[in-house]
Amino acid sequence: MDLMIVYIILRKVSDWSLSQFYTDVHVDGEGNVPKDGPLIICANHQNELMDIATLAVTVPHRRQISFWAKSSSFKSPILRFILMSSGAIPVQRNPNNLRDVPAPSASSDLARESLFLATSRALAGLRPRGGFLNQLVGLFPDRVVGVFPEGTSYTEPRIMQVKEGAAWAALEYSKWKYENGSQAQHPLRIIPAGIMYTDKTRYLSGISVRYGEPLVFHDLAGEYISATTSNDSKRAREVVAELTSRLERELVKLSVNASNWDIFHAAEMARRMLWIDDEISLKDVGDINRTLITLLSSTDATVDSELQSRTVKTLLAYSGLLHYSGLDHESLSAVAETSSQTVRRALSSFFGQLFKTTLHPQLILFLPAFVVHTPAYASASLAARFLATPALPETVAVFKVIMGGLGLSFAYGGVVVALTRALLWLSNATQLPDPGWNFLQQQVAILQKVGLELSGATGPWGRARGVVATAALAYAAIKALSLWHHSLIRANRQRALRLHATMKVALGLWTKPISGNALTPYLRPPVPPPSPYVKYPLPPAEDETRAPRAPPVSGRKLVYPLLSAHAEARRALVEYLHSAKSPKGPVWEKIRRRAEVLALSQSGMPIARAS
């Protein structure tokens, strides 16, 4: 096996990062990824470095993936070592834009040939550079190359573009193998992959990764070889375009795509109203979102278009008001029935939730772990606020994970140092107070022995034992703290969010609400600005669903309209789902059953009114 040491370390860091920031990572379609043979994995790209980490962690058989990287990154000796050791392939220019160049220059052709040659060598199990090791073809297994065909990471309601870099690379590899007279034991396979986040910027959200069936392109490979051999560049480009089109269709099937932002936000809000995160399997999230998007955007003659439009509008209003009030649906729905009728009930609900939160045994157990992890919370929050661009969601999670990880490293390091010093002090203590119980005496004796091991003895063997003991103590302490924190954070966080929701509702019922035209800007959630690296079929300025960010407002002033929008959205969603004529299937049956549950509680959903 080709040892890419830095890659192995980075993948371990990615394992830890994903498990700490997200609650779960679900992988589907592992059987579509073979254990052997060259692969090009093509995935949608919506979360920058987190997408790379997700593929590296979830790829079946723990196969090593070589990603394309900017050639300028290889100029630094340190970065060059890191990238080369992790199997990165240098890209001198964006290969996805080759089609946009009307008359490629000699230098651009050379850059393209260099990239595709390096990619072909990587797929064949050869190192990116020449040398004696490249003669040992059988020493290294066929590798996997990771490509994001969209060309850039962006946040849009659907896949906006699939460029031709991956198709060029696959066809050039086929040509390279043909020209070198190699009869590959395993043919090259293109594996499409869909990455979906329940909320990519939110801590303790989830990831679902689905690997699709291998893309068959033997027919196109033969045509491409024939076209390039006869110097028919037009036909060669047509073949590349056809393979790109096939890849795009597969990526659309594996990801969630809505025609515009209104439908995307409405479908997302409908899912959250039908299921809270704890009640839905990550395996089902993508299929449910796709089905809801189809239901809310259907133009079938059997659809009640007026009811459909009203449902989308109410869902958008509720989603927008939730965003600008700083609340989430799960917390609000847990308290709205008891706190939305009168100020008196709202205050009663707040104090009840306050006692439940502060006096809960899990909070007492959680406090030590919370204190230790405070530097991670603080650094992640500050990074998201001052380093990331809030309007660009794909940057937020990356900065949260990186800076939160640094803060956590300092916190864990401090705990290990403090624990080590305490044990060393204990091992050197000559007189200790008698704890009185034999059990405690035994534990103190054990800790003293551990301290002696940490201090080490004279000579190389003694010092080596001290190093090993220190490393074992650090690993055990970090592992215990991580498990302690992870087992209690979710339940305590939910109670804290509910307390925040009851407090905001109680304060909001005392506050004069916004109404009329002043409320209109808050009836749609904001959308990210258009990416300069994406080609839009419609100019973003002409897209009516691309709502600008509303002026800042106190969330308390939105409480009254928020509670009313909550009730209206529930009623409209239940009515529309009951009237919808949808094809039978397991996903639709799940949606229908959840709509029935929502309907049963609908009669108990009051609209806010003053006391």
N, C-alpha and C positions, 0 to 999 in steps of 0.2 A: 504494500500500500504506500502511496506517495504521501509522506508525512508533511502536511502543511501545518506546522506547529502553531503559528499565530491563528490560523483558521480554527483549529480545535479550541484554543483559548477563547477566541471571540464567540464561538458557538456556545461555549459554556456560559459566558457572560450573557449572551442572548437568552439562553435557557432561564437563567436566574432573573433577568429583567422582565421577561414576559410573565413568568410565574408570580412575580411580585406586583407588577402593575395591573395585570388583568386577572380576573377570577378564574378563567378557564380558557383553554385553547382547544377547540374541537377540530378534528381532522377527518375528512371523508374522502373516499376514493383512493385509499392507499394501494389497492390492488391494481390501479392503473399505472403505477410507477414501478417499472421493472427493477430488479436488484442489480442487473448487469447491463452493459451496453451504453453507448453514448446517448445523452438526452439534452434537449434544450427545453427548459421549463420557462414558459411565458405566462406571466401573471399580470393582473391589473395593478395599478400603482396609485395609491391614494394616501399613503402615510409615510413617505420618505424612508428613513433608515429602518423604521419598524417593519416595513414590508420585507426588507432584506433579512432582518433577524427572524421574522416569521417563517420565511421559506427555509432558512438554514436550520431552524429548530424542527420544523414539521415534516421535512422531506422524508419519505419512507426509507427505511434501511440506513438512515443516518448518512446518506451519500453526501460527499463534499461537492459544493457548488462553486464554480468560478463565475464571478460577476464581472461585467464590463465596468471599467473605471477610467476616469479622465487621465490621459497620458501626462498632463501637467502635474498630477499628484505623484508621479514616479520620479520627479526631479530631486526631491529631498531624499537623502540617503536613508533616513529613518523610515519615512513613509514608504519608500521603495522596498525596503526589507519587509515591512508589514504587509504591503500589498502583494509582493511576490510570494511570501510565505503563505498568504491566504488564498493564493491561486487566482488573483485578479488579472484580468486581461486589459491591457492599455488601449484606450480609444483616443485617437488623435483628433477626431471630430465626430460630431453626432451622426452615426450611420443611419439613423432613422430619417434624416433629412435629405438623403441622396436623391430622392425623386424630385425634390424641389429645386435642385441645381440644374438649370437648363443646359449648361455646357461645362461639365466638370473639367477642372484643370488637371494637369499631370500630377501635381502634388496631391490633389484630392483623390485621384485614382490610386496613387501610391498608398495614401492613408487607408483607403478602403481595402486594398489588397493586403496590407499589413495586418489590419484588424481581422479580416476573415481568415487569413492564414494562421494567425495566433489562435483564433477560435477553433479552427479545424484541428490544429495540433493539440489543443486542450481536450477536445472531444475524443481524439484518438489516444489520449493518455500520455501525451508528450508534454514536456515542460515548454513554457512560452519562449524560452531562449535556447540557442543551440548548445552544443557541447557533447561530451562523451555519453552523458546519461540518456540523451535522446536516441542513442543507438539501442538502448535496452528497452525495446518497445513492450515486451511482455512483462516488464517489472511493474509498470503502473497500470491500474485498471482504467477502463474508459470512464471519462469524467462526465459531470453534469455542468452545463453552462446555464446561468440564470439571466434572463433578459426581461425587461419591462417594455413591451412594444409601444406603450403610449408615449414613451420618450421623456416623460417628466411626471412628477407627482403633483396631483391637483385634486381639488374637491369640487365635484360637480354631481348632479343627480344621475348621471349615466356615463358610460364610456364615450368620450368625445372623439377619440382618434386612435387608430391602431396603425402605426407606421411600419415601414418595410424592413427595418434592420434585422429582425428575427428571421424573416423569410429569406433575405439575402444570405444570412449566415448559414441557414440550413441547406440551401441549394448550393452554396459555394463549398460546403463540406462534402456534399454528394459528388460534386465535380472534382474536388481534391482527391477523394478516395478513388474515383475512376481514373484520374490521370496518374496516380501513383500505383495503379494496378493492384490495389488492395481489395481482397474479398473479405469484407467485414463479417465476423461471426454474428454480430448483432447489428441490425440496421439502425440508423439514426431515427429517433422518435421525438416528435414535438409534443410536450405535455402541457396543455392549457391549465391554468390554475386560477381560481377565484378566491380572493381574500376579502372577507367582510367583517367589519367591526360593528358591534352594537352601538358603540359611541367611542370613536377612536381617541378622543381627547380626555375621556372621563376615567378616573381611577376606579378600579374594580369593575370594569366593563368586560366584555367577552370578544373572542375572535373565533371565526369559523373559516376554515380553509377547505376548499374542495378541489381535488385534482381530477381533471376530466380524462376522458378516454384519449389515448394517443392519436395524434393527427396523422392520417395516412396521406403521403404525398409522393409515392413511388412514381406515379404517372407524370407528375410535374417535374420531378428530378430528371427523368429521361428527356423530357422536352427541353428543360433548361440546358442540359449538357449538349443536346443537339443544336440548340440555338446559339450557344456561346462558341461551340466548335466551328459553326458556319458564320460567325461574326454577325448574327442577326440580333442586334441589340434591342430592337423594338419588340421582337418576340420574347426575348429574355425578360424584359421589363413586364410584359403581359403575364408571363408565368409567375413572376414575383408578386404581381398584384393579385393574381388568383389565389396564391397560397396565403397572402395577407388577408384576403377576404374570408377564406376558410377559417383562419385563426380568429379573426374578429367575431365571426358567428359563434364560435365555441366560447370565447371569453364573455360574450354577452349572455349566453346561457348560464354561465357559472357565477355571474355577478348580479347585483341588483341594479336595475336601470329603469328610470322614469323619464317621461317625455319632457318634464319641466320640474322646477323646484316646488311648485304648489302641490303637484301630485305626490312628489317624493315626501314632503313634509306631512301631508295628510295621511299617507299610508303608514309612515313611521309613527304618527300619533295614534292612528287606529290600532296598530299592534300593541302599543304601550297601554292603551285603554283596555284591550282584550286580555292581555297578559302583562304581568309585572315580570321583571327579569328572573326572579326566583322560580316562576311557574313555567317557564318556557325552556325547552332544550335548544342549545345552540345549533344542533343539527337541523332544527325546523325553522330557525329564524329567517334564513334566506328564502326558502320556499313560501313561507307565510307572507313576507314582504312583497315578493313577486306577485302572489295571488291578489293581495290587497291593492297593489298598483294596477293590476289588470281590472279589478272590480271598479276602482274609482276613476279610471280613465276610459272605460269601455264606451264605444260609440254604437253598440248593438242596438237595433230597433226595439228590442224588448226592455231596454233600460229606461227607467223613469229619469230623464235627463234633468228635470227640475229638482227632483229629490237628490240626485247625484251631486248637482252643483251646490245645493244647500249643505249637503253633508261635507263636501270638501271645504266649503267656506267656514263652517263651524269648527271643523277640525283645525284649520289653519289659525282661526282666531284663538282657540284654546292653546295651541302650540306657541303662538307668538306671545300671548299674555304670560304663559308659564316662563318663557325665556326671559322676558323683561322684568318679571317680578322676582326672578332669582330662585324659583322653586322648581321641583320636579314632580311629575305626575304621581309616582308611587307614594311620596310623602304626603302630597295634598289629598289624594284619594283616601288615605288611611285616616285622615282627620276631618275631612270636609263634612261628612254626614253629622258629626257631633259638634262641629265648631262654626258652621256657616249660617246658622239660623239667627242667633242673637249674640250680642256682645257678652252677655252673662254666660251663655254656653261656651263661647269661645274662650273666655277666661278660665272657666272650669276645666275645659279640655287642656289648656296650656299648663295649669298647675298639676293636673293629673299626669300629663306626659312628663313634666319636670321631675316629679317624684319617681315615675317609672324609670326615667333615664339615669338620674343621679344615684338612686338607691338600689339599682339592679346589681346583683352579685357579679355579673359578667363585667360590669364597669370597674368594680373594685379589683377583679383579677387582671383586667386589661391595663390599668393605670401604669404599672412599672414598664410594661412593653411600650406603652404610648410615650412615656417620657424618653425612653431610649431612642425611639424613632422620630422624635420631634425635629431633629436636624434635617431628616429626609423630607418631612412634610414641608418645613420652612423653605428649604432650598428648591424643592420642586415648585412650590407656589410662587416664589420670587422669580424663578426662571421663566415660568409661564407668563408672568406679568410683565417682566422687563426685557427678557431676551427673545421670547417667541413673538410672533406677530398674531395677535388675537383674531384678526380677520382671516388668517390663513390657518385653518385647523390642522393641516398636515404638519405644521411646525411645532405645535403645542406639545403633543405626546412625546416627541423626540427630546425636547428640552426638559420636560418633566422627568423622563426616565434617566437621562444622563446626569442632570444636576441632583435629582433625588438619590441616584445611586452613589454620587460622590458624597453627599451628606450622610448617607447611611454608612458608607465606608469609614468616615471619621467617627460616627457614633459607635459602630461596632469595634473599631480600633480602640477607642477610649474605654469601652467596657472590658475588652481583653486586657489592656494595660492595668486598669484598676483591679481586676480580678487577680491578675498575676502578682501584683504588688501585695495584695491582701494575703494571698497564699504564702508568699515569701516571708511576710511578717509573721504569719501564723507558724511557719516552720521554724523560725528563729526565736519564738517566744518561749521563755523558760518556765514561766509561771502563768497559768491561765485560771480564771475562776471556775470552780467546780459546777458544771451545769446541773448536777443533781440526778439526772437520768442516765442509765447505762447506754441507752440508744444514742443520746446526744454525745456522750463521751466517745462512743465508737465513731460517730461521724466526724468529730473533731480530730480524732486520731488519723482517720483516712485523709482529711484535708491537709494535715501536717505532712503525711507521706507524699501527697501530691506536690506540696510546696518544696519538699526536699528534692523531688525529681526535677522540678523546674529550676532550682538553684544549680543543679548539676554538681558533679564532683571534679576533682583535679584530673588532668590528663585528657587526651582526645576522646576516649570512650565516655567519660563522665560528661564532657561538654556536649557530645553528640546526643546522649540521653536527655540532657536538658533541652536541647533544640527540639527533639522529637516530642517531648512532653509539652513544651510550649505550643508547638503546632497542633497537637491533639487537643489541648485545652482550648485554643482559639477556634478550631473547627467545631468542637462540641458546644462552646458558648454561642457561636454565631448560629449554628443550626437550631439550638434550643430557642434562642430569641426570635428567629424567623418563624418557626412553627408556632410559638406562643402568640406572636403578633398576628399571624395569618389566620389562626383559628378563632380569634375573637374580634378582629377588626370589622368584619362585615355587619354583624348583629349590632355592635355598638354604634357603627356609623349610621345604620338605618334609624336607630332610636334618636340619635343626635339630629338627623335630618327631619324627623317627625317633630321633634321639639322645636326646631327652627321654623317649621311650617306652622305649628300651632301659635307660636309667638307672632309670626308675621300676620297670620289671619286675625288674631286678636287685636293687634295694633292697626291693621287695615280697616277693621270695622269701626274704629274710632276716627278714621281719617276720611276727609272728603274725597270721593273718587273722581277720577277723570271720566269725562263723558263726551258724547257728541263727536264733532270733527277732531277734537284733540286726542281722542282715543284711537282714531283710524291708523296712525303709523305703527301702533303696537299690536295690530291684529294679524300680523304676518311675522314669522321668525325671520331674522336677517340671513342673508346668504353671503358667502365669501366673494370677494372681488374676482373678476375674470382673470385667468392666468395669461400672462403675455406669451406663454409657450404653447398655447392651445389654439387651434383653428376652430372657430365657432361657425356653424352653418348660418346662424342669425347673429348680427351684431349685438353684443351684450346690452347696449343701450336701448335696443328695441325689444328686449325680452321683458314683458310685463311681470313675469313671476320673479324676476331678480330684484327683490325689494331692498331698498337701501336701509342701512341701520338707522333706527329711530333715535331721537334725541334722548339723552339720559333722563331717567325719571326715578323717583322713589318707588320701590316695589309696593309699598303700602297703599299708594294711590290706585294700584291696579287690582287690589284684592276683591272689591265688589264685582267688577266686570269679569274677573277671573273665575270666581265661583259660579256666576251666571253662565259663562262660556263652558264651564265644566259640565253643568247639567244639560245645556243645549247640545253639546257635542255628543254626550252619551245617548240622548234621545234620538238625535239624527242618525247616528251610526247604527243603533239597534234597528231603527225603522228601515234604513236602506239595506242592511244585510238581510233582513227578513223578506224584503221585496226583490232581492237580487236573484236572477236566474243564472246560476253558475253551473258549469259542467261538474258532474259528480267526481269525487276524488278524495283521497285521505286528507289533503291539506284543506280543502273546502269544508269537509266534515268537522275538522278541528275548529275552524273559524266559526262555523254555524253553532257548534256546541258552546263556544265561549260567548257568542252573542246571546244565547239563551240565558247563560249565567248573568251576563250584564243586564239583561232585561228584567230578571227577577229582582235585582237590587235597584232598578231604575225608579220605582215608585217611592223609594226612601231617599231620593236625592233632592234635597230642598235647594231653593234659590235664595241667596243671601238677602236678608232684609234687616233693617235697623230695629233695635229693641224698643 
